[in-house]
Amino acid sequence: MLEDVLDIPNHIRDALWRVESAQLKPRPSCGFVVCGMGGSAIGAELARGLLSDRLTGPMVVSRSYRLPRWVTADWAVLASSYSGDTEETIESFKDAGEAGSHRWVAGTGGELGARARDAGIGVVGLPGFFQPRVTVGYMTVVSAYVAHLAGVAPDMRRELEQAADFLDTCKTDMAPLAKALASQIGDTPVVVHGASLTTAPARRWANQINENAKQLAFQAEIPEANHNLMEAWSKGTDGLGAIFLTDSGQSPRERRRMELTAETIEKTGAPVFSVESMGETRSERLFWSVMFGDLVSVELAALRGVDPMPVDEINSFKERLGKG
């Protein structure tokens, strides 16, 4: 798992090569939807975060069995499933077809890949030897690239290539910093706070701590958390800690909100940690935040003496769900 995380720069480069090699046909659309769950969905959210105000049309992430009815033939849809067998994504793919939406697919095959081939739909083939959560670099790049094909985003290839190069220069320094932060967090369940660019990375941090370290972690978004979660923090933390992912692109008001929220939590005696993203471009800072968080989750797993690779409870749940 550690090697896969440190290889994210190469995943970005390989994803760019794979999506270009797929020779997908562009389809200017009034909006773009990415259907996916887990690592596929977070990749789309990360792509939306790095595109941000560069989007020229709506980009929506759908984590559901059904697409909204307003997704019509004027929209474009990317069905993203690493295994190709995610049942929610397959159902949404069918909905998109019935709506007449232009469709693309990303994954390793499975039922979704077979349906795409039968329908003559463009597929971005992904390498089939990873844990799905490790493919975050692939899923983010594919979503950003296809958003451009859908006509709602600029071409991000050059910026993504530069981000991969930047991450390569950070690896040596990043690993010991992640180990140090993990040792400070220890067994403390945490709420990871993000704002603007770090909103999706905050969710990624929580998900990775859940899956890799088998440890409770949750995500909160600033400023929304200041309108509800603040009340709970002020009355005590019940053993929780807080992480704040800050970024140079956040507005002064967002940064001030982060600072005041941290101060509120610190007054309760709860541990509070702050992580500032590194990099010049949005792509560099977003991927730095993701890679650093993934490293922290792996280091937490090592401290807890657990293997980050198996997801036995998730697999058991899927088996029980299938038997239903």
MILUMTOR-641812 format. One record per residue: residue number from 1; residue in one letter; x, y, z of N, C-alpha, C in turn. Coordinates in steps of 0.2 Angstrom, whole numbers, always signed. Each point is the difference from the previous one (the first is absolute). Layout:
BEGIN
(rec NUM A (X Y Z) (X Y Z) (X Y Z))
...
***
This chain:
BEGIN
(rec 1 M (+4 -6 +0) (-4 +6 +0) (+4 +6 +0))
(rec 2 L (+6 +0 +4) (+4 +6 +0) (+3 +1 -7))
(rec 3 E (+2 -5 -3) (+3 +1 -7) (-5 +3 -5))
(rec 4 D (-6 -3 +1) (-5 +3 -5) (-1 +7 +1))
(rec 5 V (+0 +2 +7) (-2 +7 +1) (+6 +5 -3))
(rec 6 L (+6 -2 +2) (+6 +3 -3) (+0 +0 -7))
(rec 7 D (-3 -4 -4) (+0 +0 -7) (-6 +4 -3))
(rec 8 I (-3 +4 +4) (-6 +4 -3) (+2 +4 -6))
(rec 9 P (+7 +3 +0) (+2 +4 -6) (+0 -4 -6))
(rec 10 N (+2 -6 +0) (+0 -5 -6) (-7 -2 -2))
(rec 11 H (-5 +0 +5) (-7 -2 -1) (-3 +6 -4))
(rec 12 I (+2 +6 +2) (-3 +6 -4) (+3 +0 -7))
(rec 13 R (+6 -2 -1) (+3 +0 -7) (-3 -6 -4))
(rec 14 D (-1 -5 +3) (-3 -6 -3) (-7 +1 -2))
(rec 15 A (-4 +3 +4) (-7 +2 -1) (-1 +5 -6))
(rec 16 L (+5 +4 +0) (+0 +5 -6) (+1 -4 -7))
(rec 17 W (+5 -5 +0) (+1 -4 -5) (-6 -4 -2))
(rec 18 R (-3 -3 +5) (-6 -5 -1) (-6 +4 -3))
(rec 19 V (-1 +6 +3) (-6 +4 -3) (+1 +2 -7))
(rec 20 E (+6 +2 -1) (+2 +2 -7) (-1 -5 -5))
(rec 21 S (+3 -6 +2) (+0 -6 -4) (-7 -3 -2))
(rec 22 A (-5 +2 +5) (-7 -3 -1) (-3 +4 -6))
(rec 23 Q (+3 +5 -2) (-3 +4 -6) (-8 +1 +1))
(rec 24 L (-2 +3 +6) (-7 +1 +1) (-2 +6 -4))
(rec 25 K (-6 +0 -2) (-3 +5 -4) (-2 +6 +4))
(rec 26 P (+2 +6 -1) (-3 +5 +4) (-8 +1 -2))
(rec 27 R (-3 +3 +5) (-7 +1 +0) (-2 +6 +4))
(rec 28 P (+0 +6 -4) (-2 +6 +4) (-7 -1 +3))
(rec 29 S (-1 +2 +6) (-6 -2 +4) (-2 +6 +4))
(rec 30 C (-6 +0 +3) (-2 +5 +4) (+2 -1 +7))
(rec 31 G (+2 -6 +2) (+2 -2 +7) (+3 -7 -1))
(rec 32 F (+4 -2 +6) (+4 -6 +0) (-1 -3 +7))
(rec 33 V (-2 -7 +0) (-1 -3 +6) (+5 -6 +0))
(rec 34 V (+3 -1 +6) (+5 -6 +1) (-4 -5 +5))
(rec 35 C (-2 -6 -2) (-3 -5 +4) (+5 -4 +3))
(rec 36 G (+0 -1 +7) (+5 -4 +3) (-1 -1 +7))
(rec 37 M (+4 -4 +3) (+0 -1 +7) (+7 -1 +3))
(rec 38 G (+1 +2 +6) (+7 -1 +3) (+5 +3 -3))
(rec 39 G (+6 -3 -2) (+5 +3 -3) (-1 +3 -7))
(rec 40 S (-5 -3 -4) (-2 +3 -6) (-3 +7 +1))
(rec 41 A (-5 +0 +5) (-3 +7 +1) (+4 +5 +3))
(rec 42 I (+5 -2 +5) (+4 +5 +2) (+5 +3 -5))
(rec 43 G (+2 -4 -5) (+4 +3 -5) (-4 +5 -4))
(rec 44 A (-6 -1 -1) (-5 +5 -4) (+0 +6 +5))
(rec 45 E (-1 +0 +6) (+0 +6 +5) (+6 +3 +0))
(rec 46 L (+6 -3 +0) (+6 +3 -1) (+1 +4 -6))
(rec 47 A (-2 -3 -6) (+0 +3 -6) (-4 +6 +0))
(rec 48 R (-6 +0 +3) (-4 +6 +0) (+3 +5 +4))
(rec 49 G (+4 -2 +6) (+3 +5 +4) (+6 +4 -4))
(rec 50 L (+4 -4 -4) (+6 +3 -3) (-3 +4 -6))
(rec 51 L (-6 -1 -3) (-2 +4 -5) (-4 +6 +2))
(rec 52 S (-3 -1 +6) (-3 +6 +3) (-3 +5 -4))
(rec 53 D (+2 +6 +0) (-3 +6 -4) (+2 +0 -7))
(rec 54 R (+4 -5 -2) (+1 -1 -7) (-5 -4 -4))
(rec 55 L (-5 -3 +4) (-5 -3 -3) (-5 +5 -4))
(rec 56 T (-2 -2 -6) (-4 +4 -4) (-7 -3 +0))
(rec 57 G (-1 -5 +4) (-7 -3 +0) (+0 -5 +6))
(rec 58 P (-6 -2 +2) (-1 -4 +6) (+4 -7 +0))
(rec 59 M (+3 -2 +5) (+3 -6 +1) (-2 -3 +6))
(rec 60 V (-4 -6 -1) (-3 -3 +6) (+3 -7 +1))
(rec 61 V (+0 -2 +7) (+2 -6 +2) (-6 -4 +3))
(rec 62 S (-1 -6 -3) (-6 -3 +2) (+2 -7 +3))
(rec 63 R (-2 +0 +7) (+1 -7 +4) (-7 -3 +1))
(rec 64 S (-3 -3 -5) (-6 -2 +1) (-2 -6 -5))
(rec 65 Y (-6 -3 +1) (-2 -5 -5) (-3 +3 -6))
(rec 66 R (-3 +7 +1) (-3 +3 -5) (+3 +7 -2))
(rec 67 L (-1 +2 -6) (+2 +6 -2) (-6 +5 +1))
(rec 68 P (+1 +6 +1) (-5 +5 +0) (-4 +0 -6))
(rec 69 R (-6 +2 +0) (-4 +0 -6) (+2 +6 -5))
(rec 70 W (+3 +5 +3) (+2 +6 -4) (+7 -2 -4))
(rec 71 V (+3 -6 +1) (+5 -2 -5) (-3 -3 -6))
(rec 72 T (+0 +4 -5) (-3 -2 -7) (+5 -1 -5))
(rec 73 A (-2 +0 -6) (+4 -1 -6) (+5 +5 -1))
(rec 74 D (-1 +6 +3) (+5 +6 -1) (+5 -1 +5))
(rec 75 W (+0 -5 +4) (+6 -1 +5) (+4 -5 -2))
(rec 76 A (+6 +0 +3) (+5 -6 -1) (+2 -3 +7))
(rec 77 V (+1 -7 -1) (+0 -4 +6) (+7 -4 +0))
(rec 78 L (+4 +0 +5) (+5 -5 +1) (-2 -5 +5))
(rec 79 A (+0 -6 -1) (-1 -5 +5) (+6 -3 +2))
(rec 80 S (+2 +1 +6) (+7 -2 +2) (+0 -5 +6))
(rec 81 S (+2 -6 -2) (+0 -5 +5) (+7 -4 -1))
(rec 82 Y (+4 -1 +5) (+6 -3 -1) (-1 -8 -2))
(rec 83 S (-4 -3 +4) (-1 -7 -1) (-5 -1 -6))
(rec 84 G (-4 +5 -2) (-5 -1 -5) (-6 -3 +2))
(rec 85 D (-1 -2 +7) (-5 -4 +2) (-4 +4 +6))
(rec 86 T (+1 +7 +1) (-3 +3 +5) (-7 +1 -2))
(rec 87 E (-5 -3 +4) (-7 +0 -2) (-3 +7 -1))
(rec 88 E (+2 +5 +4) (-3 +6 +0) (+2 +4 -7))
(rec 89 T (+6 -1 -2) (+2 +3 -6) (-3 -3 -6))
(rec 90 I (+0 -7 +0) (-4 -3 -5) (-7 +2 -1))
(rec 91 E (-3 +1 +5) (-7 +2 -1) (+0 +8 -2))
(rec 92 S (+4 +4 +2) (+0 +7 -3) (+2 +0 -7))
(rec 93 F (+5 -5 -2) (+2 +0 -7) (-6 -2 -4))
(rec 94 K (-4 -4 +2) (-7 -2 -3) (-4 +6 -1))
(rec 95 D (-1 +4 +6) (-4 +6 +0) (+2 +5 -6))
(rec 96 A (+7 +0 +0) (+3 +5 -5) (-2 -2 -7))
(rec 97 G (+0 -6 -1) (-1 -3 -7) (-8 +1 -2))
(rec 98 E (-4 -1 +5) (-7 +1 -1) (-2 +8 -1))
(rec 99 A (+4 +4 +3) (-1 +7 -1) (+3 +3 -6))
(rec 100 G (+4 -4 -4) (+3 +2 -6) (+7 +4 +1))
(rec 101 S (+2 +0 +6) (+6 +4 +2) (+6 -4 -3))
(rec 102 H (+5 +5 -2) (+7 -3 -3) (+3 -3 +6))
(rec 103 R (+3 -7 -1) (+3 -3 +5) (+7 -2 -1))
(rec 104 W (+4 +0 +5) (+7 -3 +0) (+1 -4 +6))
(rec 105 V (+5 -5 +0) (+1 -4 +5) (+7 -1 +2))
(rec 106 A (+2 +0 +7) (+6 -1 +2) (+0 -6 +5))
(rec 107 G (+5 -5 -1) (+1 -6 +4) (+4 -5 -2))
(rec 108 T (+0 -6 +3) (+4 -5 -2) (-4 -6 -4))
(rec 109 G (-7 +1 -1) (-4 -5 -3) (-6 -1 +3))
(rec 110 G (-1 -6 +2) (-6 -2 +4) (-6 +1 -5))
(rec 111 E (-6 +0 +4) (-6 +1 -4) (-1 +6 -3))
(rec 112 L (+3 +6 +3) (-1 +6 -3) (+4 +1 -6))
(rec 113 G (+6 -3 +0) (+4 +0 -6) (-3 -4 -6))
(rec 114 A (-3 -6 +2) (-3 -4 -5) (-6 +4 -3))
(rec 115 R (-4 +3 +4) (-6 +4 -3) (+3 +6 -4))
(rec 116 A (+5 +3 +2) (+3 +5 -4) (+2 -2 -7))
(rec 117 R (+3 -6 +0) (+3 -3 -7) (-6 -1 -4))
(rec 118 D (-5 -3 +3) (-6 -2 -4) (-4 +6 -3))
(rec 119 A (+1 +5 +3) (-4 +6 -2) (+5 +5 -4))
(rec 120 G (+6 -2 -1) (+5 +4 -4) (+2 +6 +3))
(rec 121 I (+0 +0 +7) (+2 +6 +4) (+8 +0 +2))
(rec 122 G (+3 +6 -1) (+7 +1 +2) (+1 -2 +7))
(rec 123 V (+6 -4 +1) (+2 -3 +7) (+7 +2 +1))
(rec 124 V (+1 +3 +6) (+7 +1 +2) (+2 -6 +4))
(rec 125 G (+4 -4 -2) (+2 -6 +3) (+6 +1 +6))
(rec 126 L (-1 -2 +6) (+4 +1 +5) (+4 -6 +2))
(rec 127 P (+6 +0 +3) (+4 -5 +2) (-4 -4 +5))
(rec 128 G (+0 -7 +0) (-4 -4 +4) (+3 -3 +6))
(rec 129 F (+5 +2 +3) (+4 -3 +5) (+0 +4 +6))
(rec 130 F (-4 +5 +1) (+0 +5 +6) (-6 -2 +4))
(rec 131 Q (+0 +2 +7) (-6 +2 +4) (-3 +6 -3))
(rec 132 P (-7 +0 +0) (-3 +5 -4) (+2 +7 +3))
(rec 133 R (+1 +0 +7) (+1 +7 +3) (+7 +3 -2))
(rec 134 V (+4 -5 -2) (+7 +3 -2) (+0 +3 -7))
(rec 135 T (-6 +0 -4) (+0 +2 -6) (-3 +8 +0))
(rec 136 V (+1 +3 +5) (-3 +7 +1) (+4 +4 -6))
(rec 137 G (+6 +0 -1) (+3 +4 -5) (-3 -2 -7))
(rec 138 Y (-1 -6 -2) (-3 -2 -6) (-7 +3 -1))
(rec 139 M (-4 -1 +6) (-7 +3 -1) (-1 +7 +0))
(rec 140 T (+5 +4 +3) (-1 +7 +0) (+2 +2 -7))
(rec 141 V (+6 -2 -3) (+2 +2 -6) (-6 -2 -6))
(rec 142 V (-2 -6 +1) (-5 -1 -5) (-6 +4 +0))
(rec 143 S (-3 +2 +6) (-5 +4 +1) (+1 +7 -3))
(rec 144 A (+6 +3 +2) (+2 +6 -2) (+0 +1 -8))
(rec 145 Y (+3 -5 -3) (+1 -1 -7) (-6 +0 -4))
(rec 146 V (-5 -5 +3) (-6 -1 -4) (-5 +6 +1))
(rec 147 A (+1 +4 +6) (-4 +6 +1) (+2 +5 -6))
(rec 148 H (+6 +0 -2) (+2 +4 -6) (-3 -2 -6))
(rec 149 L (+0 -7 -1) (-4 -3 -6) (-7 +2 +0))
(rec 150 A (-3 +1 +6) (-7 +1 +1) (-2 +8 -1))
(rec 151 G (+6 +3 -1) (-1 +8 -2) (-1 +4 +6))
(rec 152 V (+1 -3 +6) (-1 +5 +6) (+6 +2 +4))
(rec 153 A (+6 -2 -3) (+6 +1 +4) (+6 +1 -5))
(rec 154 P (+5 +4 +1) (+6 +1 -4) (+4 -7 +0))
(rec 155 D (+5 +0 -5) (+4 -6 -1) (+6 +1 +6))
(rec 156 M (+0 -5 +4) (+4 +0 +6) (+7 -4 +0))
(rec 157 R (+1 -2 -6) (+5 -5 -1) (+7 +3 +2))
(rec 158 R (+2 +6 -2) (+6 +2 +2) (+1 +2 +7))
(rec 159 E (-5 +2 +3) (+0 +2 +8) (+0 -7 +4))
(rec 160 L (-3 -5 -3) (+0 -7 +4) (+7 -3 -1))
(rec 161 E (+3 +1 -6) (+7 -3 -1) (+5 +4 +5))
(rec 162 Q (-1 +7 +1) (+4 +3 +4) (-1 -2 +8))
(rec 163 A (-6 -1 +1) (-1 -3 +7) (+3 -6 +2))
(rec 164 A (+0 -5 -5) (+4 -6 +1) (+7 +1 +1))
(rec 165 D (+3 +5 -4) (+7 +1 +1) (+1 +3 +7))
(rec 166 F (-4 +5 +2) (+1 +3 +7) (-1 -5 +5))
(rec 167 L (-4 -5 +0) (-1 -5 +5) (+6 -4 +1))
(rec 168 D (+4 -1 -6) (+6 -4 +0) (+5 +3 +4))
(rec 169 T (+0 +7 +0) (+5 +4 +4) (-2 +0 +7))
(rec 170 C (-6 -2 +2) (-2 +1 +7) (+1 -7 +4))
(rec 171 K (+0 -5 -4) (+0 -7 +4) (+4 -1 +6))
(rec 172 T (+7 +2 -1) (+4 -1 +5) (-1 +4 +6))
(rec 173 D (-3 +6 +0) (-1 +4 +6) (-7 -2 +3))
(rec 174 M (-5 -2 -5) (-6 -2 +2) (-1 -6 +5))
(rec 175 A (+4 -5 -1) (-1 -6 +4) (+1 +1 +7))
(rec 176 P (+6 +3 +2) (+1 +1 +7) (-5 +5 +4))
(rec 177 L (-2 +5 -4) (-5 +4 +3) (-7 -4 +1))
(rec 178 A (-2 -4 -4) (-6 -4 +1) (+1 -5 +6))
(rec 179 K (+6 -3 +0) (+1 -4 +6) (+0 +4 +7))
(rec 180 A (+2 +6 +0) (+0 +4 +6) (-7 +2 +2))
(rec 181 L (-4 +2 -5) (-7 +2 +1) (-4 -7 +2))
(rec 182 A (+1 -5 -3) (-3 -6 +2) (+1 -2 +8))
(rec 183 S (+6 +1 +2) (+2 -2 +7) (-3 +5 +4))
(rec 184 Q (-2 +6 -2) (-3 +5 +5) (-8 -2 +0))
(rec 185 I (-2 -2 -6) (-8 -2 +0) (-1 -6 +4))
(rec 186 G (+4 -5 -1) (+0 -6 +4) (-7 -3 -1))
(rec 187 D (-4 -3 +5) (-6 -3 +0) (-6 +5 +0))
(rec 188 T (+1 +6 +0) (-5 +5 +1) (-4 +1 -7))
(rec 189 P (-7 -1 +1) (-4 +1 -6) (+0 +7 -1))
(rec 190 V (+0 +2 -7) (+0 +7 -2) (-5 +2 -5))
(rec 191 V (-1 +6 +1) (-5 +4 -5) (+5 +4 -5))
(rec 192 V (+0 -2 -6) (+5 +4 -5) (-4 +6 -3))
(rec 193 H (+2 +6 +1) (-4 +6 -2) (+4 +2 -7))
(rec 194 G (-4 +2 -5) (+3 +3 -6) (-5 +5 -2))
(rec 195 A (+3 +5 -5) (-4 +5 -2) (+3 +1 -7))
(rec 196 S (-5 +2 -5) (+2 +1 -7) (+4 -6 -3))
(rec 197 L (+6 +2 -2) (+4 -6 -3) (+1 -6 +4))
(rec 198 T (+0 +1 +7) (+2 -6 +4) (-7 -3 +3))
(rec 199 T (-5 +2 -3) (-7 -4 +2) (+0 -7 -2))
(rec 200 A (+2 -1 -6) (+0 -7 -3) (+6 -4 +4))
(rec 201 P (+6 +3 +0) (+6 -4 +4) (-2 -1 +7))
(rec 202 A (-4 +4 +3) (-2 -2 +7) (-4 -6 +0))
(rec 203 R (-5 -1 -5) (-4 -6 +0) (+5 -6 -1))
(rec 204 R (+5 +1 -5) (+4 -5 -1) (+4 -2 +6))
(rec 205 W (+3 +5 +4) (+3 -2 +6) (-4 -5 +4))
(rec 206 A (-6 +2 +1) (-5 -3 +5) (-1 -7 -3))
(rec 207 N (-1 -1 -6) (-1 -7 -3) (+6 -4 +0))
(rec 208 Q (+6 +3 -1) (+6 -4 +0) (+2 -2 +7))
(rec 209 I (-1 +4 +5) (+1 -2 +7) (-5 -6 +2))
(rec 210 N (-6 +1 -2) (-5 -6 +1) (+2 -6 -3))
(rec 211 E (+2 +0 -7) (+2 -6 -3) (+7 -3 +2))
(rec 212 N (+5 +4 +0) (+6 -2 +1) (+2 -1 +7))
(rec 213 A (-2 +4 +4) (+2 +0 +7) (-5 -4 +4))
(rec 214 K (-6 -1 -3) (-6 -3 +4) (-2 +4 +6))
(rec 215 Q (+0 +7 -1) (+0 +5 +5) (-6 +5 -1))
(rec 216 L (-4 +2 +5) (-5 +4 -2) (+3 +7 -2))
(rec 217 A (-3 +3 -5) (+2 +7 -2) (-6 +2 -4))
(rec 218 F (-1 +7 +0) (-6 +3 -3) (+2 +6 -3))
(rec 219 Q (-4 +3 -4) (+2 +6 -4) (-5 +5 +1))
(rec 220 A (+2 +7 +0) (-4 +5 +1) (+2 +6 -5))
(rec 221 E (-5 +4 -2) (+2 +5 -5) (-1 +7 +3))
(rec 222 I (+5 +4 +0) (-1 +7 +2) (-2 +4 -6))
(rec 223 P (-5 +5 +0) (-3 +2 +6) (-6 -3 +3))
(rec 224 E (-2 -5 -4) (-6 -4 +2) (+0 -2 +8))
(rec 225 A (+6 -3 +2) (+0 -2 +7) (+0 +5 +5))
(rec 226 N (+1 +7 -2) (-1 +5 +5) (-7 +2 +1))
(rec 227 H (-5 -3 -4) (-7 +1 +1) (-3 -6 +4))
(rec 228 N (+3 -5 +2) (-3 -6 +3) (+5 -3 +5))
(rec 229 L (+6 -3 -3) (+5 -4 +4) (+3 +4 +6))
(rec 230 M (+0 +7 -1) (+3 +4 +5) (-3 -1 +7))
(rec 231 E (-7 -1 +0) (-3 -1 +6) (+2 -7 +4))
(rec 232 A (+1 -5 -4) (+2 -6 +3) (+7 +0 +3))
(rec 233 W (+5 +3 -4) (+7 +1 +2) (+0 +4 +6))
(rec 234 S (-4 +5 +1) (+0 +5 +6) (-2 -4 +6))
(rec 235 K (-3 -5 +0) (-3 -4 +6) (+4 -6 +2))
(rec 236 G (+6 -1 -4) (+4 -5 +2) (+1 -5 -7))
(rec 237 T (+6 -3 +0) (+2 -4 -6) (-1 -7 +1))
(rec 238 D (-2 -3 +6) (-1 -7 +0) (+6 -4 -3))
(rec 239 G (+6 +2 +1) (+6 -3 -2) (+2 +1 -7))
(rec 240 L (-3 +4 -3) (+2 +2 -7) (+5 +5 -1))
(rec 241 G (+4 +0 -5) (+5 +5 -2) (-2 +3 -7))
(rec 242 A (+3 +5 -2) (-2 +4 -6) (+7 +1 -4))
(rec 243 I (-1 -1 -6) (+5 +2 -5) (-3 +5 -5))
(rec 244 F (+4 +5 -1) (-2 +6 -5) (+5 +0 -6))
(rec 245 L (-3 -1 -6) (+4 +0 -6) (-1 +7 -3))
(rec 246 T (+6 +4 +1) (+0 +7 -3) (+3 +1 -6))
(rec 247 D (-1 +5 -4) (+2 +1 -7) (+1 +7 -1))
(rec 248 S (+5 +2 -4) (+2 +7 -2) (-6 +3 -4))
(rec 249 G (-4 -4 -3) (-5 +2 -4) (-7 +2 +3))
(rec 250 Q (+0 -2 +7) (-6 +1 +3) (-1 +8 +2))
(rec 251 S (-6 +2 +0) (-1 +7 +1) (+2 +2 +7))
(rec 252 P (+2 +6 +1) (+2 +3 +7) (-6 -2 +5))
(rec 253 R (-6 +0 -2) (-6 -1 +5) (+0 -8 +1))
(rec 254 E (+1 -4 -5) (+1 -7 +1) (+5 -2 +5))
(rec 255 R (+6 +3 -1) (+6 -2 +4) (-2 +3 +8))
(rec 256 R (-3 +6 +0) (-1 +2 +7) (-5 -5 +3))
(rec 257 R (-5 -2 -3) (-5 -5 +2) (+4 -6 +3))
(rec 258 M (+5 -3 -4) (+4 -5 +2) (+3 +1 +6))
(rec 259 E (+3 +6 +1) (+4 +2 +6) (-5 +0 +6))
(rec 260 L (-5 +3 -1) (-5 +1 +6) (-3 -7 +2))
(rec 261 T (-1 -4 -5) (-3 -7 +2) (+5 -4 +4))
(rec 262 A (+6 +0 -3) (+6 -3 +4) (+0 +2 +7))
(rec 263 E (+0 +7 +1) (+0 +3 +7) (-5 -3 +4))
(rec 264 T (-6 +0 -3) (-6 -3 +4) (+1 -7 +3))
(rec 265 I (+3 -4 -5) (+1 -7 +2) (+6 -1 +5))
(rec 266 E (+5 +4 -1) (+6 +0 +4) (-2 +2 +7))
(rec 267 K (-5 +4 +1) (-2 +2 +7) (-3 -6 +4))
(rec 268 T (-2 -5 -4) (-3 -6 +4) (+6 -5 +2))
(rec 269 G (+6 +1 -2) (+5 -4 +1) (+1 -5 -5))
(rec 270 A (-4 +0 -5) (+1 -5 -6) (+6 +1 -4))
(rec 271 P (+3 -5 -3) (+6 +1 -4) (-2 +3 -7))
(rec 272 V (+3 +5 -2) (-1 +3 -6) (+6 +1 -5))
(rec 273 F (-1 -2 -6) (+6 +0 -4) (-1 +4 -7))
(rec 274 S (+4 +3 -2) (+0 +4 -6) (+5 -2 -5))
(rec 275 V (-3 -1 -7) (+4 -2 -5) (-1 +5 -6))
(rec 276 E (+6 +4 -2) (-1 +4 -6) (+3 -3 -6))
(rec 277 S (-5 +0 -5) (+2 -3 -7) (+6 +4 -3))
(rec 278 M (+4 -4 -4) (+6 +3 -3) (-1 +0 -8))
(rec 279 G (+3 +4 -3) (+0 +1 -7) (-3 +6 -3))
(rec 280 E (+1 +2 -6) (-1 +6 -3) (-7 -1 -4))
(rec 281 T (-2 -4 -4) (-6 -1 -3) (-5 -4 +4))
(rec 282 R (-6 +1 -2) (-6 -4 +4) (+2 -7 -1))
(rec 283 S (+2 -3 -5) (+1 -7 -1) (+6 -2 +4))
(rec 284 E (+5 +4 +1) (+5 -2 +4) (-2 +0 +8))
(rec 285 R (-3 +5 +2) (-2 +0 +7) (-6 -5 +1))
(rec 286 L (-4 -2 -4) (-5 -5 +1) (+3 -7 +1))
(rec 287 F (+4 -1 -5) (+3 -7 +0) (+5 -1 +6))
(rec 288 W (+3 +6 +2) (+5 -1 +5) (-4 -1 +7))
(rec 289 S (-6 +3 +0) (-5 -1 +6) (-2 -8 +0))
(rec 290 V (-2 -2 -6) (-2 -7 +0) (+6 -5 +2))
(rec 291 M (+6 +1 -3) (+5 -5 +1) (+2 +0 +7))
(rec 292 F (+1 +6 +3) (+2 +1 +7) (-5 -4 +4))
(rec 293 G (-7 +1 -1) (-5 -3 +4) (+1 -7 +0))
(rec 294 D (+1 -3 -7) (+0 -7 -1) (+6 -3 +4))
(rec 295 L (+6 +4 +0) (+6 -2 +4) (-2 -1 +8))
(rec 296 V (-3 +6 +2) (-2 +0 +7) (-4 -6 +2))
(rec 297 S (-5 -2 -4) (-5 -6 +1) (+4 -6 +0))
(rec 298 V (+5 -1 -4) (+4 -6 +0) (+5 -1 +6))
(rec 299 E (+2 +6 +2) (+4 +0 +6) (-4 -1 +7))
(rec 300 L (-6 +2 +0) (-5 -1 +5) (-1 -8 +1))
(rec 301 A (-1 -3 -6) (-1 -7 +0) (+6 -4 +3))
(rec 302 A (+6 +3 -2) (+6 -3 +3) (+1 +0 +7))
(rec 303 L (-2 +6 +3) (+0 +1 +7) (-5 -4 +4))
(rec 304 R (-6 -1 -4) (-5 -4 +3) (+1 -8 -1))
(rec 305 G (+5 -1 -4) (+2 -7 -1) (-5 -4 -4))
(rec 306 V (-3 +4 -5) (-5 -3 -4) (+2 +0 -7))
(rec 307 D (-2 -5 -4) (+2 +0 -8) (-5 +4 -3))
(rec 308 P (+2 +5 -4) (-4 +5 -3) (-4 -3 -6))
(rec 309 M (+3 -5 -3) (-3 -3 -6) (-7 -3 +0))
(rec 310 P (-1 -5 +5) (-7 -3 +0) (-5 +4 +2))
(rec 311 V (-6 -1 -3) (-6 +4 +2) (-5 -6 +1))
(rec 312 D (+1 -4 +5) (-4 -6 +1) (-8 +2 +2))
(rec 313 E (-1 +5 +4) (-7 +2 +2) (-3 +3 -6))
(rec 314 I (+3 +4 -5) (-3 +2 -6) (-2 -6 -4))
(rec 315 N (+4 -5 -1) (-1 -5 -4) (-5 -5 +2))
(rec 316 S (+0 -1 +7) (-6 -3 +3) (-7 +3 -1))
(rec 317 F (+0 +6 +1) (-6 +4 -1) (-3 -1 -7))
(rec 318 K (+5 +0 -5) (-2 +0 -7) (-3 -7 -1))
(rec 319 E (+3 -5 +3) (-2 -7 -1) (-7 -1 +3))
(rec 320 R (-1 +3 +6) (-7 +0 +3) (-5 +3 -4))
(rec 321 L (+2 +6 -3) (-5 +4 -4) (-2 -4 -6))
(rec 322 G (+5 -3 -3) (-1 -4 -6) (-5 -6 +1))
(rec 323 K (+0 -3 +7) (-4 -5 +1) (-7 +2 +2))
(rec 324 G (-1 +7 +1) (-7 +2 +1) (-4 +0 -6))
***
